[in-house]
Amino acid sequence: MSNPKGKLIAIGGAEHKGTELEADGFHRNNLNFFELGILRRVVEEAGGVNARIEVITTASMIPYEVGENYLNAFGKIGCTNIGLLHIRTRQDAMNDEYVERIRHCDAVMFSGGNQLRLSATDGGTEFLTILKKRYKEDENFLIAGTSAGAMAMSNTMIYEGNATRAHLKGEVKITTGLGFMNNIIIDSHFEKRGRFGRLAQAVAANPGCIGVGLGEDTGMLITEGNKMEAIGSGLVIIIDGHDILHSNIADIPDGNPISIENLKVHFCEKGNGYLIKERKYLPEASDGSVIKKQVDVE
């Protein structure tokens, strides 16, 4: 099977996601966006300030506020060819206009929110089929996502899991995501919300997958479906379960602590990277094959 020609950018988040769980004390006029540096990289990889980028707000419970903030944030870096797709239902995902717009854009950006809304709304639709086809076949087509939008990118997706109980079997809930990749599990807001145990349990239950824990204002650029490069100001943690020797996760009842031997962990800062198929850490991923010539996005 040939490598996909498109690119993914998975971002760890930082902006308010607009979920019910975070509504207390939230001021709607203060959506704290992830730093513009990450957004600049999205624009650069999409082809520059004239690129057509469609923002998909499905995951958020406050799509119109989130959409306006994307327009403002992209506008600050000179990118004004932005569309908003407020897909709320499966019927919306089948809308002919929306389908045509994703056929012709240069990039899509999935907002944060609830990743289960993404899989439940888009799964099995022509909308998702076209996105997958374009990612596989179209040179440099970009799919970006922040927070929930990043977590939904893979076939194996965490949709629930309290960080303080993530060391107990059954506390981390996994389902099928959007399926742009089949061999990784992505988690977001990684350090700030203490999600190491959550991702570790997900990997222990699915040791064929590589776990990718994204810090806030941090992301991974993924090219050819295999090469990852850390971008942004924070930390990406890679969890590799291929060489696990002992694991009790299959044999204990739900609610009991898990035990794992020989789980491998890598820390990546900006410019570091990782080859997923080879399971190889790259001290310097920022070479010419990944970073194209700089595009002026000021």
C-alpha positions, -999 to 999 in steps of 0.1 A, spaced: 0 0 0 14 34 -10 21 61 15 -4 89 17 6 120 -3 -11 144 21 -1 157 55 -15 157 90 -10 183 118 -22 171 152 -22 199 178 -24 194 216 -48 223 221 -50 252 246 -81 270 234 -113 264 253 -131 235 236 -167 246 243 -178 214 261 -203 212 289 -176 200 312 -157 232 309 -186 257 309 -181 269 345 -164 302 347 -160 305 310 -162 338 293 -174 335 257 -154 365 245 -121 350 257 -115 318 238 -78 313 245 -64 302 212 -33 281 208 -3 303 199 -3 318 164 31 301 157 13 268 154 -14 284 132 13 299 110 27 264 105 -7 252 95 -10 280 69 25 273 56 19 236 51 -15 244 35 3 264 8 5 300 22 -18 328 30 -40 324 -1 -48 287 7 -84 278 11 -89 263 46 -122 249 57 -127 249 95 -149 221 108 -165 229 142 -184 197 147 -167 187 179 -176 220 197 -208 228 216 -202 265 208 -194 262 170 -202 298 160 -180 314 187 -152 289 179 -156 296 142 -154 334 147 -122 329 167 -107 309 139 -115 336 114 -99 362 137 -68 341 144 -62 332 108 -68 368 99 -41 380 122 -15 362 101 -30 374 68 -50 343 59 -85 353 49 -96 325 25 -113 306 54 -146 288 53 -166 275 83 -184 242 82 -208 240 111 -216 203 107 -239 194 136 -257 162 123 -251 133 100 -275 150 76 -252 181 76 -223 158 67 -242 147 36 -249 183 25 -239 186 -12 -224 221 -7 -202 209 22 -191 179 2 -181 201 -28 -162 225 -6 -140 198 8 -134 185 -27 -118 218 -36 -101 232 -5 -64 231 2 -68 221 39 -93 213 66 -90 222 103 -110 203 129 -117 223 161 -116 210 196 -145 198 216 -158 163 220 -140 138 197 -170 114 200 -191 140 181 -166 138 152 -167 100 149 -204 97 155 -213 125 130 -188 118 102 -182 81 104 -193 62 72 -203 94 53 -192 105 19 -177 136 36 -152 114 54 -146 92 24 -136 122 4 -113 135 31 -96 101 33 -92 99 -5 -78 134 -8 -54 127 21 -42 96 4 -40 109 -32 -36 147 -32 -1 160 -30 3 183 1 -34 182 10 -35 190 47 -57 178 75 -52 196 108 -69 193 141 -66 206 176 -74 188 209 -104 166 200 -98 172 164 -63 157 168 -74 128 189 -100 118 163 -74 115 135 -64 79 141 -85 47 138 -80 40 175 -94 69 196 -96 77 233 -130 92 240 -131 91 278 -108 86 307 -103 104 340 -66 111 345 -67 104 382 -81 69 377 -63 60 345 -41 35 362 -72 13 368 -83 -11 341 -115 0 323 -112 36 331 -99 45 297 -126 42 269 -115 36 233 -135 36 201 -130 40 164 -119 75 152 -118 90 117 -91 67 105 -66 88 87 -40 67 104 -43 31 118 -13 27 140 -12 56 165 -33 68 195 -32 105 201 -39 123 234 -40 161 239 -35 187 267 -10 160 278 10 174 306 -14 200 319 -41 174 324 -18 147 336 -28 122 309 4 99 309 -14 71 326 -44 74 303 -23 71 271 -2 43 287 -33 22 294 -45 28 259 -12 16 245 -10 -14 268 -44 -25 255 -33 -18 219 4 -24 219 5 -24 181 -1 14 183 23 42 190 10 66 217 14 103 209 9 127 239 6 163 227 13 192 250 -5 225 246 7 249 219 25 218 205 18 195 176 31 168 153 34 172 116 30 138 100 41 132 64 39 100 42 18 85 70 50 77 89 74 106 96 65 128 126 81 161 134 74 180 167 63 216 162 54 244 186 67 254 220 60 224 242 66 187 246 54 156 227 57 123 245 59 91 225 48 58 241 59 26 224 44 -7 236 58 -31 210 84 -44 234 61 -49 265 72 -80 283 47 -83 311 11 -69 311 -17 -79 333 -44 -58 315 -61 -88 298 -64 -109 330 -75 -85 358 -111 -73 366 -121 -38 358 -111 -13 385 -78 -31 394 -44 -14 388 -26 -23 357 10 -34 356 33 -31 325 69 -40 320 92 -25 294 71 3 281 93 27 261 89 64 264 105 92 243 104 130 248 103 152 217 107 190 215 105 212 185 125 197 156 127 162 171 107 134 154 98 98 151 94 72 124 62 52 132 68 21 112 104 18 121 97 29 157 128 51 155 134 84 174 148 112 152 169 138 171 166 160 139 134 156 119 136 191 104 152 182 71 143 192 36 119 163 31 96 175 58 99 213 59 93 228 25 106 262 16 94 289 40 62 306 30 57 342 40 27 342 63 34 376 80 
